[in-house]
Amino acid sequence: MAEIFHFRFPKSLLGTWRSVEDDARSQYSVSIEKGKIVVTGEDYLDGEEYTISNITHGDDRVEFDTFMASTGRAGRLILLATRDSGTAEMRFTFTDITFATKIEGC
């Protein structure tokens, strides 16, 4: 007997996606494996694989956290379906952690 899985998820988001920005190096692949949505990410120029976690999905989107070990850059990516199955809106919010140096004061 075959298992049937129902997703409230736009099938047009299945596949591999890259930003159209000139300086973007990341690509993300969305697939369904064994009844679960799977997301992988990598720097397609040097092959570094990203850690992907906290995958969620809805009627028009897939959301996930991404972490690049080489830079320490962590963020939340939302991939939104558009009317054109060959494009998607990509929203990436990241947290930049740095150090500050006191320049004056007590």
Backbone hydrogen bonds, N-H to C=O, Kabsch-Sander energy under -0.5 kcal/mol:
donor,donor_aa,acceptor,acceptor_aa,energy
7,F,5,F,-0.5
9,F,7,F,-1.3
11,K,9,F,-0.6
13,L,10,P,-2.1
14,L,11,K,-1.8
15,G,30,V,-2.5
17,W,28,Y,-3.2
19,S,26,S,-0.7
24,A,21,E,-1.2
27,Q,42,E,-2.3
28,Y,17,W,-2.3
29,S,40,T,-2.6
30,V,15,G,-2.9
31,S,38,V,-2.6
33,E,31,S,-0.5
33,E,36,K,-2.7
36,K,33,E,-1.5
38,V,31,S,-3.2
40,T,29,S,-2.1
42,E,27,Q,-2.2
43,D,48,E,-2.5
44,Y,25,R,-2.3
44,Y,42,E,-0.8
47,G,43,D,-2.6
50,Y,41,G,-2.7
51,T,67,F,-2.4
52,I,50,Y,-0.6
53,S,65,D,-2.0
56,T,63,E,-2.7
58,G,61,R,-2.2
61,R,58,G,-0.5
62,V,79,L,-1.7
63,E,56,T,-2.9
64,F,77,L,-2.2
65,D,53,S,-3.0
66,T,75,G,-2.5
67,F,51,T,-1.7
68,M,73,R,-2.6
69,A,67,F,-0.7
71,T,68,M,-0.8
72,G,68,M,-2.2
73,R,68,M,-0.8
74,A,95,T,-0.8
75,G,66,T,-2.3
76,R,93,T,-3.0
77,L,64,F,-3.1
78,I,91,R,-2.8
79,L,62,V,-3.0
80,L,78,I,-0.6
80,L,89,E,-3.2
81,A,60,D,-2.7
82,T,87,T,-0.8
85,S,83,R,-0.7
87,T,84,D,-2.1
89,E,80,L,-2.4
91,R,78,I,-2.9
91,R,89,E,-0.5
92,F,90,M,-0.5
93,T,76,R,-2.5
95,T,74,A,-2.0
96,D,94,F,-0.6
97,I,95,T,-0.6
98,T,96,D,-0.5
